[in-house]
Amino acid sequence: MSSSSGAPRRGRPGPWPPAPPPQPQAQPLSWAKRTGFQSRVSGESVAIASASNSGQVSLPRPAEAPSDLESGPPARPNSALSPPPAATAANAEQQPQPPPPARTRSRDSEGGRPNGQAAPAPLPQLLEEEDGALERPAHVKYELRDSPGVFPIAVYGFQHYISMLGSIILIPLVMVPAMGGSPDDMAAVVSTVLFVSGMTTLLHTFCGTRLPLVQGPSFVYLAPALAIINSPEFFGLNDNNFKHIMKHLQGAIIIGGAFQVLFGYTGLMSLFLRLINPVVVSPTVAAVGLSFFSYGFTKVGSCIEMGILQLLMVVLFALYLRKIKLFGYRVFLIYAVPLALGITWAVAFVLTATGVYSYKGCDANIPASNNVSAYCRKHVSRMKSCRVDTSHALRSSPWLRFPYPLQWGTPIFSWKMGLVMCVVSVIASVDSVGSYHASSLFVATRPPTAGVVSRGIGVEGVSTVLAGLWGTGVGSATITENVHTIAVTKMGSRRAVGFGAIVLILLSFIGKVGAFIASIPDVLVAALLCFMWAMLCALGLSNLRYSAKGSSRNSIVVGLALFLSLSVPSYFQQYGLKPYANSSVPTYFQPYIVASHGPIHTGSSGVCTQLLIFSNTMLFAC
């Protein structure tokens, strides 16, 4: 009907419907998008539910308004009855026009909003699971820049570090005995770790990501360090083998830290972030925890009653007594590791004092090979594992000790071991990126930008160089348990973390503190590590909640990565070895032995050594 006929046009019944939200255009499918990860760093912020075999991207549906269950279903407009023309004109005048889509600024694209596109749905918030209750968003008591006062900062800073005490102090208790160090050497390394951890945490708080993240020795460096310690070139050492091996480790760690500095500050990390997603982070972190399965219960079995008691205590506190509050704090959940260690250590002290582990005519300080009596040779290993008075570090250590650079001597630089630590530093960076994202969602409700991540990785490289200069034995990185600690303590202020770092530096000057920690029995250390490595594996797998949970592709990638990371090294570790062959290395350290041959002969000892140490697989021959 043409407008020239003069007939009045019929008005529209009811108000105009709201304008539909702008839909993002389909973008080319990249490798990172196939995991379903909503990246906020690389600019790939379009939500992807699934990808078909044809390579197309399924666009998200617009969000629907939730219905009110009490008011009943929403009323539908009756199109049969037309309103009067006057009412129609009034409604047309009162109905506001839909606003034009907001323009996005170029600087918004760094935070995850691509230019010219609508802001995507926010990432799912980290949830705290409560038994018998629905999942609810976790909120922090104090945010990133809050200053609750001197006394609350001191209390929260103390509990923040006590809850992560195991991750800070347990690595030297594993490495120093493997290097042939004495209890005094172990006490000195523990004091050095406390000093470097406090110093690098302050550096990261002010110059890195500025998130409340504690820096410390990383479990990522432990397996390659054990492989270097057990390499064939150190088998012939007789005297001062601890300092000689430590100087080689220092040189390798300094090289790896310098590479990480370049990796972060040159912008390569921002390019590498496009390949980092939950499907990459999850198996990487989980494989680190699973790689120590040979050390865990094998060492616990040397004194089975004390080891099982320690393991049951920490599981009881962390799982079954987690909701019990004392003075308003969940003491058993926050301090599960130190409380379980203190109680089990006290029980072991009582059993030692009452003579349960005393055998007539036997001395735990005499090696089993030097004992003439077969009775003592049978029980001396049990005495050394179960008794709490076998270490003399607390008695012989000085009250004051100042860690200083190059305290073990001039580092020895080797390109073979240095190249291994360069690759390990990249793996540690992947682990830290996962901690950056999870902790930032807690305290800042948004993921870190690419610039923040690059700056944080660069500072971690500087921290690793400092760890190599002071001689901690491993590199420095963000402790993975930071996310769990922030979720439990609800403390997101970086002032509390900085205060705790200062206290840690002051404690490192007291030599008796390091000696007291070095006196922890090995079986209790192994039981705690069983729990902590399991937690590390679980924290790594928890990153999968940011990916497409129903994707079979993601499941295959994660499953193969975890299985092959354990099965392939086991095969090549046993390649060419005779059954029942004698070895001077304990059984729990044998998975970290570098073999001298394999199915492929390269003819280059340098290439062979660095490949073997890094991958811990015996594929190449020296």
Secondary structure, 3 states (H helix, E strand, C coil): CCHHHCCCCCCCCCCCCCCCCCCCCCCCCCCCHHHCCCCCCCCCCCCCCCECCCCCECCCCCCCCCCCCCCCCCCCCCCCCCCCHHHHHHHHHHCCCCCCCCCCCHHHHHHCCCCCCCCCCCCCCCEECCCCCCCEECCCCECCCCCCCHHHHHHHHHHHHHHCHHHHHHHHHHHHHHCCCCHHHHHHHHHHHHHHHHHHHHHHHHHCCCCCCCEEECHHHHHHHHHHHCCHHHCCCCCCHHHHHHHHHHHHHHHHHHHHHHHHHCCHHHHHHHHCCHHHHHHHHHHHHHCCHHHHHHHHHHHHHHHHHHHHHHHHHHHHCCCCCECCECHHHHCHHHHHHHHHHHHHHHHHHCCCCCCCCCCCCCCHHHCCCHHHHHHHHHHHHHCCCCCCHHHHCCCECCCCCCCCCCCCCCHHHHHHHHHHHHHHHHHHHHHHHHHHHHHCCCCCCHHHHHHHHHHHHHHHHHHHHHCCCCCEEECCCHHHHHHHHCECCHHHHHHHHHHHHHHHCEHHHHHHHHCCCHHHHHHHHHHHHHHHHHHHHHHHHHCCCCCHHHHHHHHHHHHHHHHHHHHHHCCCCCCCCCCCCCHHHHHHCCCCCCCEECCCHHHHHHHHHHHCCCCEEC
